[in-house]
């Protein structure tokens, strides 16, 4: 039942039509990572899934704590809020540390938080805004980026956390090489999320626009 639910929810994150099936690539430490081919790209779409005993507000508080991303998000070199549009929307800038000799990447995204009134499912969607700021020296600007966190509250008090990502890193890195190493990012980020969410500041967090599931 949990598996069916996560696949149904994930369809609503990205609007593109994808005929390919998800393939399990890694399943360790309570985290499953899947990938699948995409219709219009040589890069694979990724999805990681974990279950965390916590509140919706705690996870939203962590995901909205952008200054900490350099400490727990995989290969994050810099994390900056460029504009806060509302409590549930912002424009975000982030850099990705690439292994030598490749140049570091950066991206700008519009981030929107939303919650379904009935199911209490929370979605946090990031869509690319590559031209929002000028290019940054010694960085390759990512121009194709879509990411979505889906937080699904379950009746036992557990949150099913899904992270779905489709990105073209740009530059001259071959797709086959990116796809070969791509599983590490979603896995490490989800693993660190599970470690960070137990911090007191997140456990005590109350987000005004987030409602918990009442059993």
C-alpha positions in Angstrom: 0.0 0.0 0.0 2.8 2.4 0.9 4.6 1.7 -2.4 1.5 2.2 -4.5 0.8 5.5 -2.7 4.3 6.9 -3.3 4.1 6.1 -7.0 0.7 7.8 -7.4 1.8 10.9 -5.6 5.0 11.2 -7.6 3.1 11.5 -10.8 1.7 14.9 -9.7 5.1 16.5 -9.1 6.2 16.8 -12.8 3.9 17.6 -15.6 5.9 15.8 -18.3 4.6 12.6 -19.7 7.0 9.8 -19.0 6.4 6.3 -20.3 9.4 4.7 -18.6 9.2 2.6 -15.4 11.1 3.4 -12.3 14.1 1.1 -11.5 15.3 0.6 -8.0 19.0 1.5 -7.9 19.8 1.5 -4.1 18.0 0.4 -1.0 20.0 1.1 2.2 19.4 2.6 5.7 15.7 2.8 5.1 16.2 4.9 1.9 15.2 3.7 -1.6 16.5 5.4 -4.7 15.0 4.9 -8.1 15.8 6.2 -11.6 14.2 6.1 -15.0 14.8 7.2 -18.5 13.1 10.4 -19.7 11.4 11.2 -22.9 13.2 14.4 -23.9 16.5 14.1 -22.2 19.6 11.8 -22.0 19.7 12.4 -18.2 17.8 10.1 -15.9 15.0 11.3 -13.6 15.7 10.3 -10.0 13.5 9.7 -7.0 14.4 8.8 -3.4 11.9 7.7 -0.7 12.2 7.4 3.1 9.9 7.2 6.1 10.4 9.5 9.1 8.6 9.6 12.4 8.1 13.3 12.8 5.7 16.2 12.0 5.1 17.9 8.6 6.1 21.2 10.1 9.5 19.8 11.2 10.4 18.7 7.7 9.1 21.9 6.1 11.1 23.9 8.7 14.3 22.0 7.7 13.7 22.3 4.0 13.0 26.1 4.4 16.2 26.6 6.5 18.3 27.5 3.4 21.4 28.6 5.3 22.0 25.1 6.5 22.0 23.4 3.1 25.8 23.6 2.8 26.0 21.3 5.8 23.6 18.6 4.8 22.6 18.8 1.1 24.9 16.7 -1.1 27.7 18.8 -2.7 26.0 22.1 -1.9 28.7 24.9 -2.0 26.5 27.9 -1.4 22.8 28.5 -0.6 21.2 31.9 -0.7 17.7 33.2 -0.7 17.6 35.9 -3.4 14.0 37.0 -2.8 11.3 36.1 -0.3 8.0 36.5 -2.1 5.8 35.1 0.7 6.0 32.6 3.5 5.3 29.9 1.0 7.3 31.1 -2.0 10.9 32.3 -2.7 13.6 32.6 -5.3 16.7 30.6 -4.4 20.3 30.4 -5.6 22.5 27.4 -5.0 25.9 26.1 -6.2 27.0 22.5 -6.7 30.6 21.5 -6.0 31.9 19.5 -9.0 34.9 17.1 -8.9 38.1 18.5 -10.5 38.6 19.3 -13.3 34.9 20.0 -14.0 33.6 23.5 -13.2 31.2 24.0 -10.3 27.5 24.4 -11.3 24.9 26.9 -10.0 21.2 27.3 -10.4 18.3 29.6 -9.6 14.9 28.3 -8.8 11.5 29.5 -7.9 10.4 27.4 -4.9 6.7 27.0 -3.9 5.3 25.3 -0.9 1.7 24.0 -1.1 -0.5 21.7 1.0 -3.6 19.7 0.0 -6.5 20.7 2.3 -7.9 17.2 2.5 -5.0 14.8 2.4 -2.5 17.3 4.1 0.1 16.2 1.6 2.8 18.9 1.2 4.6 19.6 -2.0 7.6 21.8 -2.4 8.4 22.4 -6.1 11.5 24.0 -7.5 11.4 25.3 -11.1 14.3 26.7 -13.0 14.8 30.5 -13.4 18.2 30.4 -15.1 18.3 34.0 -16.4 17.1 35.6 -13.1 20.7 36.7 -12.3 23.7 37.1 -14.5 26.2 34.3 -14.9 28.7 33.8 -12.1 32.4 33.5 -12.8 33.8 29.9 -12.8 30.3 28.4 -12.6 28.2 26.6 -15.3 24.6 27.8 -15.0 22.1 24.9 -15.0 19.3 25.8 -17.3 17.2 22.6 -16.9 16.2 21.9 -13.3 13.0 20.5 -11.8 12.8 19.2 -8.2 10.0 18.3 -5.9 9.7 17.2 -2.3 6.4 15.4 -1.5 5.6 14.9 2.2 2.8 12.3 2.7 1.5 12.0 6.3 0.5 8.5 7.2 -2.0 7.4 9.9 0.7 5.9 12.1 2.3 9.3 12.5 5.1 8.6 10.0 5.8 11.0 7.1 6.7 9.4 3.7 9.3 11.7 2.2 9.7 11.6 -1.6 12.3 13.6 -3.4 12.1 13.7 -7.2 14.7 15.4 -9.4 15.4 15.9 -13.1 18.4 18.0 -14.0 20.7 18.6 -16.9 24.0 19.8 -15.4 25.1 21.5 -18.6 28.7 22.0 -19.8 30.6 19.1 -21.3 29.9 16.3 -18.9 28.6 13.2 -20.8 25.2 12.0 -19.7 26.4 8.4 -19.2 28.9 9.6 -16.6 26.3 11.7 -14.8 23.8 8.9 -14.8 26.3 6.5 -13.4 27.0 8.6 -10.3 23.6 10.2 -9.9 22.3 7.9 -7.2 24.7 9.2 -4.6 23.2 12.7 -4.4 19.6 11.8 -3.6 20.7 9.0 -1.2 23.1 11.2 0.8 20.7 14.1 1.0 17.9 11.9 2.3 20.2 10.3 4.8 21.3 13.6 6.1 17.7 14.8 6.3 16.9 11.9 8.6 19.9 12.9 10.8 19.1 16.6 10.9 15.3 16.3 11.5 15.8 15.2 15.1 17.4 18.5 16.1 15.3 20.4 18.7 14.8 23.5 16.5 13.0 21.4 13.9 11.1 19.2 16.3 9.6 22.3 18.0 8.9 24.1 14.7 5.3 25.2 13.9 4.7 26.5 10.4 1.7 28.7 10.1 0.6 27.5 6.7 1.1 23.8 7.5 -1.6 21.7 9.1 -0.9 18.3 10.5 -3.0 15.2 9.7 -5.4 14.5 12.6 -6.1 10.8 13.0 
